[in-house]
Amino acid sequence: MSITMNLYYTGKDGNARKFAEEMEQSGTAALIRAEDGNEKYDYFFPMSDPETVLLIDSWKDQESIDVHHASPMMNTIAELREKYDLHMRAERYISDDESISDADKKFIKK
């Protein structure tokens, strides 16, 4: 089981992309990827909305998320969100990889 958060950062004048770029260039994103329990931390850019960035952030369990949220790194992230005046929307998913149906598997090319 994994817990995945889809975080949509929205701003103006390209600020969401600038935020993601600074997270990558500053090494903050790499530090998060190195945290115990982090399974994925990647930014994506929706083609239909140039002012939004999607962060897919996956963790092995809730404890890993809680440790991450209690870390000083969250202050850095919060400061960057404020710097770029970003608004957020979140979606939370729990993986269920073990029960992908045979009907669904035929559409998945590995």
Secondary structure, DSSP 8 states (H G I E B T S, - for coil): --EEEEEEEE-STTHHHHHHHHHHHTTHHHHHHTSTTEEEEEEE--TT-TTEEEEEEEESSHHHHHHHHHSTHHHHHHHHHHHTT-EEEEEEEE--GGG--HHHHTT---
